[in-house]
Amino acid sequence: MSQQAKVDTQNGLNGASANKSNGTVQQLGTSSNLELTVPHTRTRHVSGGVEEIVDPFCDSKNPKRISFHDVTSAAFLIKGGVERTPCPRSTSSESYGMDLYLKKDFLQYTGSFKERGARYALLSLTDEQKLKGVISASLGNHALALCYHGWKLAIPVTVVMPKAAPIMKVQKCRNYKARVIVEGQDMGEAKSLAMRMSREEQLLYINGYDHPHIMAGQGTIGLEILEQVPEPDVVVVPVGGGGLIAGIATAVKALSPKTKIIGVESEKCASFSKAMENKGPISTPIKNTLADGLAVPKVGVNAYATALPLIDRMVVVKEEWIAVAILRLVEEEKCVVEGAGGAGLAAILAGHLDDLKGKRVVVLLCGGNIDTTVFGRCLERGLAAEGRLVKFNVEVSDRPGGINDLCSRLVRLGVSIKDIMHERAWLRDIYTVEVKVVCETRDWEHSLELKNELKKYYSKVQFSDVPLAINEKA
């Protein structure tokens, strides 16, 4: 065990507390200092005189930092209750120019890494609290994990899910015998209701990414990675609220200090990067994103305090690269992941991690709960970004056989037509027709071959812009 690990073991959640005054980061105990009974909550007034109930375990004035000892405690308790997911070498390592390993935590029963922290938090409850139960607010993955393990452990669980939550996830939570309340236009409103219910019903509120036991549970992924891939140079972790990277970094840095930890966010929800710029968690506008699992407007105070000293780099990726990553994982690895699960590979595909060529790299595939319709759109968007799904307009003769000739040329080139329509009314020449075609090609070179061939026979051909994955690599 490294010297850092020894220090952390001695000063973990069971160890002595640091100074609590002036917002100093505090190390709290799993059993002695951090009792998971419901403590006295306090309120504060925000704009408009609205009362906000403060989560006592996630208090910005008193952030709590987990240690290596907490992660090992979590690993001991949850062993046998969650899957020890595989971390095989990627079949496409050579094409990426690095020794790439994929930690497939989307293979957990409910489809995401969230089960680790949820089970640990539930197992750490006092006997009294296990009878009363717990409550949380979540859009999906945390709710699924908490409801499932609450059902398995016979602990009552209440989840408040905003109206935007996917219907299937709401129903699955109900299938796990949980009390499910669908209320609120967004996560902010859902959490406010859950916090009020927590105080009124004396239920422990479990934050899905910032509760200390949640972070420690997620850190068990780091322990598994180091057992499965000895001495990795880099571990790449998707980042939303920060709890996942906080836990993994705590475990990995304690046992393998030379291993670098790189976080990846979507450009649509880069709340951790904004927090780093602000030198503290700050509310960040969130846009609709393929990586909805990462769409947290403000990183957790505990997660930020724990992760900041351990993270070597943060990377922000464009949405198109996440779509390409989802496509690549389906085609090359036979893995179906959600946007958050594909963010790590997206950073590699986008060229943000080219300095890792020749290194041993582990990428975490953290979740696979992607909506079926969104999945279809992601695949199409990925194909378009790689130049394999092409759109073009061409004017052909409106005499008999004109469109047939166009289709015949596409067939001879080996192009697959996905959609085709024609337009006459807005053309000046009444003897021509504009044909709009969406087609699939083998790769960008094949698309260029198609473009050059059509320009030989037709005077007016307009192709869509150079796709992102080609333009940015140029």
Summary of the structure (lengths in Angstrom):
residues: 474
radius of gyration: 25.4
end to end distance: 45.7
largest distance: 86.5
contacts: 1722
relative contact order: 0.11
helix: 43%
strand: 19%
